[in-house]
Amino acid sequence: MSESSNLTDIARRNFLARAGAAAGAAAIAPGVFLSAPASAKPVGEAVTSKNRWGILVDTNKCASGCNDCVTACENENGWGRNDEPESNAQQKAHWIRTVDIKNKATGFTRTLPMMCQHCETPPCVDVCPTGASFRRADGIVLVDKHICIGCRYCMMACPYKARSFVHEDLHEQKPWAPRGKGTVESCTMCVQRVDNDKVPACVEACSAENHNALIFGDLYDENSEISKALKTHDNVEIRADLGLNTGVRYRGI
Amino acid sequence: MKLSLNYREIEGKSTGFWVLLGGLALIIALAGGATLFMEHEGHYVTGMNNQIVWGMPHVFAIFLIVAASGALNVASIGTVFGKPLYKPLGRLSGLLAVALLLGGLVVLVLDLGHPDRLIVAMTYYNFKSIFAWNIILYNGFIAITIVYLWMMMERKMNKYYKPAGYVAFVWRLILTTGTGSIFGFLVARQAYDAAIMAPMFVIMSFAYGLAVFILVLMAAYNWTNRPLGDAVLYRLKNLLGVFIAAVLYFVAVFNLTNLYATEHHGIERFILLDGGIFTKLFWIVQIGIGSLLPMAMIYHPTIGKSRPAIATAAALVIVGAFAQLYVILIGGQAYPLVLFPGYEVTSGFFDGQVNSYSPTIWEIALGVGGVALALLIVTIAVRVLRFLPETLEDAVVDPHAAGGK
C-alpha cells in the first residue's frame, strides 16, 4: 500500500520535473530567439516595436496608366478581377488603387498608388468597437477577421478610403490572406511576406519592372534605404493635417 | 377637486386591435425574410457599397435610437422637473423609449456583416471606440428605464422612482451624446468631425421622440375611446414647436460655421446648393415640410387647436427627421473624401466622385420592420400591463385648466 503510494509520488515528481523543465524552456526560448542575429523573425515570435515598416512612393517615377503594383497585390492576396462576381463595381474590394491627380490651378498632374497608409494612430483602430481593427507593434495595421462584426465604422473613419467590405461569399482564397463575406479588409503590407524577410508584392513588382517607385523598409533603422531616402528628399504624408504619422510617404506631390 | 388617476390595461378585444397586431407581425415577418435574404446572399443585394457603407437600415436605426431617448423626455419632465401634468404620461414615455430603442438596435445588429457575432460585440471591447461605449449605453438605457418603469408602476417602489428618474434622465443625455459622437468623432469626413453633432443629436432626439410620443398617445386614446383632454395635448404640441425651433437653430449654427471656413465650402455647396436629391431633401423635406410647416401649424391660432392638424404636424416632424438623417448619413458619405485639396482626383475606385446610393426593398423592409417591432412591443405592453391612464381629460391631469374653462 505504502510502496505503491511511494511509486506514485516518484512518478508525480518526475512528471513535475519534466513539466517544469519544459515550461522553463518555453519561457526562455523567446529570449534565445531574440538574441539571434538574423533579422528574419522566427515563426511564433511576436513582432516588436523595434521596427516600423513603411513604404516611400516616389511619384516622379509613377507612370500614368501603370497598374503593376495593383496587379501584383491582386495576385498575391487574391482579390480583384473575378473574385467577387456578384458585386457591382462600387461594391468590389480594392486593397490598392492608382489615383490620378491634377492641380486645378496649375494643371500639374501625377499618378500614385493609394492604399492603407498604416498610420501610427489609425482612426480605424480608434473607432473599432471590438478591437478587430488593430495595429501591430511593427506598425502594420490589420483586421482580425475572427472578431470583425462587419459594422463598417472603420470604413467611415478611414481618411484614405483604404478599406473594403466583402459583399458576397468568396471561394479559393489565398491561405495567407484570408478574406470573408461580411468582414472588412485592406492592405496588409503583405505581412506574410514581411514576416519572411521579403518585401510587399507591390514593391517587388515595381522594382521588377525597373520603375523603382516604391521603397519598402524599416523607418526606425537609420541605415535602411527608406530612412536614408526620407532624410535626403522632401516627402509628404497625405492628409498630414490629421497628424496620423503615416507609414506610407510620398515624394513628388 | 382633482379626479383620481387610474391606470388600466387596454381591453384589446376589438377587431381593430387584432388587425393592428396582425399587421405589425406581418411586417416584422417580411422584414425577417428580407434580413435572412441579405445575410445569406451578402450585402451585394443591397444598395450599399464600399463608398456608401451605411445605408437605409442605419437611417431607420438611428432614427429609432434617437427617438427612443427623446421619448423618455416626457417622463423626465414629470419626474426631474416636477411638472404634474406630465406625470400621468410617464409610464407610456418609458415604455415607448424601451420599445423604440429595441427596434433600432435590432435593425442595427441585423445589418452587420456578421450579426451572428453579436456575442463578440458584447465580449470584446475597445474602450476608445464610441461604438463600444454605445453598446454599454444602449443596454444600460434599457435596464435603467425598465427599473424606472417598475418603480413608477409598483406601489411599494414608488418612493424610489425619483432617483431612478434622475439616473434615467442623465443616462439618456449621455446616450444621445454618444449617438451624435458617432459622427462627431469621424475626423476624416467633411460632413462630420464637429463637436456640435453631439448636442445637435440630443436636441433632435427631443423633437423626434416627442413627435412619436404625441402620435402614439393620440392613436392609443382615440382607438380605445379613452378621453384625452386638450390640456395635455396642447402642452405637448407647444413643446414640440419649441423643439423644432431648437433643432433649426442647431442646424443653422452647424451650417453657418461650415460656411465660414473655406475648407468646408465644398460639402456645404453640395448639401445646400447642388447635391441633387440631398439638396432637395434638405430644403424641401427637412426644412420646409419637416420643420417650418409643422411649426406654423402648431402655433397657428386655429389650426393649432385641431387634433388632425396636431397629428399631421407630429407626422411631418417624423418625415423631416428621416430626411435630416438621410442627408447627414447618406449625403455625408456621398460627398467624396478630400485627400488632395486643390486637385482634381480620378481613379478606378470612384475617388473624387459624388457617390450614388439607391436603397433596395430589402434594406427598407428591414428598417420598417424595426419600426413595426417597436410598435408591436408597445401594443402588447399596454394590453397586458397598466401603462395608460383610463382618462387624460383636463380635470384629471390639470384641475386648474379645467376649472378655468
Boltz contact constraints between the chains, C-beta under 6 A:
constraints:
  - contact:
      token1: [A, 86]
      token2: [B, 44]
      max_distance: 6.0
  - contact:
      token1: [A, 87]
      token2: [B, 44]
      max_distance: 6.0
  - contact:
      token1: [A, 90]
      token2: [B, 49]
      max_distance: 6.0
  - contact:
      token1: [A, 90]
      token2: [B, 51]
      max_distance: 6.0
  - contact:
      token1: [A, 91]
      token2: [B, 44]
      max_distance: 6.0
  - contact:
      token1: [A, 91]
      token2: [B, 49]
      max_distance: 6.0
  - contact:
      token1: [A, 94]
      token2: [B, 349]
      max_distance: 6.0
  - contact:
      token1: [A, 97]
      token2: [B, 347]
      max_distance: 6.0
  - contact:
      token1: [A, 97]
      token2: [B, 348]
      max_distance: 6.0
  - contact:
      token1: [A, 97]
      token2: [B, 349]
      max_distance: 6.0
  - contact:
      token1: [A, 99]
      token2: [B, 347]
      max_distance: 6.0
  - contact:
      token1: [A, 99]
      token2: [B, 351]
      max_distance: 6.0
  - contact:
      token1: [A, 100]
      token2: [B, 346]
      max_distance: 6.0
  - contact:
      token1: [A, 101]
      token2: [B, 340]
      max_distance: 6.0
  - contact:
      token1: [A, 101]
      token2: [B, 343]
      max_distance: 6.0
  - contact:
      token1: [A, 101]
      token2: [B, 345]
      max_distance: 6.0
  - contact:
      token1: [A, 102]
      token2: [B, 344]
      max_distance: 6.0
  - contact:
      token1: [A, 103]
      token2: [B, 343]
      max_distance: 6.0
  - contact:
      token1: [A, 104]
      token2: [B, 342]
      max_distance: 6.0
  - contact:
      token1: [A, 104]
      token2: [B, 344]
      max_distance: 6.0
  - contact:
      token1: [A, 123]
      token2: [B, 187]
      max_distance: 6.0
  - contact:
      token1: [A, 126]
      token2: [B, 128]
      max_distance: 6.0
  - contact:
      token1: [A, 127]
      token2: [B, 129]
      max_distance: 6.0
  - contact:
      token1: [A, 128]
      token2: [B, 126]
      max_distance: 6.0
  - contact:
      token1: [A, 128]
      token2: [B, 129]
      max_distance: 6.0
  - contact:
      token1: [A, 129]
      token2: [B, 129]
      max_distance: 6.0
  - contact:
      token1: [A, 129]
      token2: [B, 131]
      max_distance: 6.0
  - contact:
      token1: [A, 129]
      token2: [B, 132]
      max_distance: 6.0
  - contact:
      token1: [A, 130]
      token2: [B, 120]
      max_distance: 6.0
  - contact:
      token1: [A, 130]
      token2: [B, 124]
      max_distance: 6.0
  - contact:
      token1: [A, 131]
      token2: [B, 124]
      max_distance: 6.0
  - contact:
      token1: [A, 131]
      token2: [B, 126]
      max_distance: 6.0
  - contact:
      token1: [A, 147]
      token2: [B, 120]
      max_distance: 6.0
  - contact:
      token1: [A, 147]
      token2: [B, 124]
      max_distance: 6.0
  - contact:
      token1: [A, 149]
      token2: [B, 112]
      max_distance: 6.0
  - contact:
      token1: [A, 149]
      token2: [B, 114]
      max_distance: 6.0
  - contact:
      token1: [A, 149]
      token2: [B, 117]
      max_distance: 6.0
  - contact:
      token1: [A, 149]
      token2: [B, 120]
      max_distance: 6.0
  - contact:
      token1: [A, 149]
      token2: [B, 121]
      max_distance: 6.0
  - contact:
      token1: [A, 150]
      token2: [B, 112]
      max_distance: 6.0
  - contact:
      token1: [A, 150]
      token2: [B, 113]
      max_distance: 6.0
  - contact:
      token1: [A, 150]
      token2: [B, 114]
      max_distance: 6.0
  - contact:
      token1: [A, 151]
      token2: [B, 112]
      max_distance: 6.0
  - contact:
      token1: [A, 152]
      token2: [B, 53]
      max_distance: 6.0
  - contact:
      token1: [A, 153]
      token2: [B, 131]
      max_distance: 6.0
  - contact:
      token1: [A, 155]
      token2: [B, 53]
      max_distance: 6.0
  - contact:
      token1: [A, 156]
      token2: [B, 186]
      max_distance: 6.0
  - contact:
      token1: [A, 157]
      token2: [B, 186]
      max_distance: 6.0
  - contact:
      token1: [A, 159]
      token2: [B, 188]
      max_distance: 6.0
  - contact:
      token1: [A, 161]
      token2: [B, 337]
      max_distance: 6.0
  - contact:
      token1: [A, 164]
      token2: [B, 50]
      max_distance: 6.0
  - contact:
      token1: [A, 165]
      token2: [B, 50]
      max_distance: 6.0
  - contact:
      token1: [A, 167]
      token2: [B, 42]
      max_distance: 6.0
  - contact:
      token1: [A, 167]
      token2: [B, 43]
      max_distance: 6.0
  - contact:
      token1: [A, 167]
      token2: [B, 44]
      max_distance: 6.0
  - contact:
      token1: [A, 168]
      token2: [B, 42]
      max_distance: 6.0
  - contact:
      token1: [A, 168]
      token2: [B, 44]
      max_distance: 6.0
  - contact:
      token1: [A, 181]
      token2: [B, 42]
      max_distance: 6.0
  - contact:
      token1: [A, 182]
      token2: [B, 113]
      max_distance: 6.0
  - contact:
      token1: [A, 182]
      token2: [B, 114]
      max_distance: 6.0
  - contact:
      token1: [A, 183]
      token2: [B, 113]
      max_distance: 6.0
  - contact:
      token1: [A, 238]
      token2: [B, 339]
      max_distance: 6.0
  - contact:
      token1: [A, 242]
      token2: [B, 187]
      max_distance: 6.0
